[in-house]
């Protein structure tokens, strides 16, 4: 598969694959955050960066999930 251009739209199978990868990374960050917080004096900067990354992943997951849902005009 080639590189995508900014305007290219992913099909449902590509979206699902990307969602799976993002969810896995999101869970991995949970594990990393728990391990870091279990330390006696965790690195606050590192914690903040991981939490920010986790939020960005959650936002991207939400956008992709919205793409999978059909538009319903009320």
Beta strands, then each sheet from edge to edge (+ up, - down):
end
